[in-house]
Every structure is written in structure tokens, then in C-alpha cells.
Amino acid sequence: MVRVGIIGLGFGAAVHLPAFQALPDVRVVAVAARRLEKAKEVADRVGIETAGTVEDVLRAPLDAVSIALPPALTADAAERALERGLAVLAEKPLAESADRAEALARAARGRTTAVAFQFAELDCFRTLKRALEADSTAGLASVHVTWRSLSYAHRTRTWNWKTDATRHGGVMNLLGSHVLYLLEWLLGPITELAAECSNTETRAFAPPGAPAAEDTAAISGVTAAGARIRVELSNSAVDRHGQRWVFAFDREQLVVEGRAGEALGPLSLARERGGGREVLAAARPHVEADSRLEPFRRLAERFVAAAQRDAACTPDFAAGARVQRLIEACRASALSAGAAQPVSP
């Protein structure tokens, strides 16, 4: 039996907790929240023994922790969990900076860690990876990704860490992190990045003097294999929500897309060639009410299996640190009028 503690009960209560509870041979034994009453309410509702602070959870008899905290708090909790000898799964961003994330990855070498880049668990992206490997990415000319959504904070004009630049919010951390991870997972290293960002929509409801995080980003880049990348992101879009990924070869293209009006899926994959269209992975309705549960549960299952063997899991803390280095290259470019930034492999 793997004993798990959940730290953070926003996304943690909505996704981490039910995902781990659904796994065989896993028992969630402790939960922590910023507000003690929240931790106790969740614990009482689902029958968990320990509820309290991060320290309370880390004192409980555990084998692993799953962390769903804002970036400024994640690294501290992860460090303490590693010091206790626990396996650690953490939300992204892993830390408040790439340097801190890389230090955390170094401290975690030889340990079971994971970062919640759960989109790679979706059937369409798994099938896409196999298709790209079969077609050989050496023949890939370009990739164009569009991801437009309307976040809860923007829909309700609610100020929180996700809209606050000083608390490491913004569309680059929230959506760009997933895109950059997926691009390197699918295509190999990115060697150059440039970006332009805007926070116009977020500034419209920011408190006086508060630094608004970016809500749109236009990213361009190049892979080590020479493919050109273009990414358009928004978490403040009031229309045309959804994802579309186009991988263009000389005579065909592979296309991932969500149904109109759905920001996060279901997603399909098709091969388009010579005017014809072959569906490689059909969009299927979500089994659960929350579309994030199934992909996160797949990642959690792999993490638990690795923790039982004291083995490596992917994506690990090194992958999380790599993505933060890519994000920092994009932000450096945005601060330099879109000047391209080299990225070491």
C-alpha cells in the first residue's frame, strides 16, 4: 500500500485527490491547505486521517506526496518532501525560477519525481508521437499551435496568483509550459525561441499597482532538426476557444484539434494528404465530469508504480526545470522586443 499526502486543495482537491483515490493499492492519508478549515472539511468528507499544514502532512506516515501549490510555494514543499525521503509529484511550474527548478532537479537525482505535464497522457498525443516517429521528424517543415481559452479568472475578472506577474502567473506558465513540454517530447530539443506577450486583458481588472501577468503570447522557434515552430496562446479569449496543432510535411500534415467551443478537448488527431483525411485518434467524450482527471490519473498511476520500485518516472523534475528554462528564454525575448534567444539542448 502506497501512502500519499496531498498538499494544496484547489486543483489538488479537484484532480489530485480523486485521481489517487481511484488507484489500487494507494491510500491518501493526509491533506494540507492554506486554510485549516478547508483541509479539515476535505478530510472529513472523504475520510482522511490527517488534515492541516504542509508540516502536518510531512510528519504523517507517508511514501509519497502530490503538490498542487502556486509556483512560489511548490519548490519549498518539494524540497522538504525530498529531505524526508518521499517520492514527489508536483504541478508545474516547479519553482519560481529556472535556476531554482534546476537546483531542485539536482537534489532529486536518483529519486522518484514527476511533474504534471498530463497532456502527454492523452490518446491523441500518444498516437501523434507514434505517427511522428513513423514519418520521421527529419521531414517535418513546420509546426503551428493555436490554443485559445477563457480562464476562470478572466471570465469572472478575479484577481489571483494566476493573473499576478509577481506570483508567477500568466499564460506562459499556465498553457505555454504544456505546449513547450509537448513540443520537445514530440520533436526533440528546441534550440531557439522568440516571443511577444501582452497583458492588456489582465490589466483591465488588476488592482491598482498590481503587476498583471501576460494573457496572450506569440512564440516562434526552431528545433534541432530544423523545423520552424509558431505558437499562439491566450487564456483571455472571449471567442474561438480550442486547440489546433498542425505538423506540416512536404505532402501531408498531422492535425490535432478540439471541437469548436471546447478549450481543453476532447481532442482528435487526423492525417491530411492529397485532399483526403484519415482519422488516427477520434475525439471521444470525457468519461468524468472533469476532463483533467483521466490524464492526471494515468500519470499518477505511473508515478505510484515508480515509487513502489524506487525508480525514475517521466516527466521528472529535470523535465520541469527544462520547461522553465524555455519559458525564461521566451520572456527574455519579449523583454528584448522579440529578439531570438538561443537555448542550449
Helices and strands as residue ranges (DSSP letters): E 2-7, H 11-11, I 12-16, H 17-21, E 26-32, H 36-46, E 50-52, H 54-59, E 64-67, H 71-83, E 87-90, H 98-107, E 113-115, G 118-121, H 123-135, G 137-139, E 142-148, H 152-156, G 161-163, G 165-167, H 171-171, I 172-176, H 177-187, E 190-198, H 200-203, E 216-223, E 228-234, E 242-248, E 252-258, E 267-273, E 276-281, H 293-309, H 317-335, E 341-342
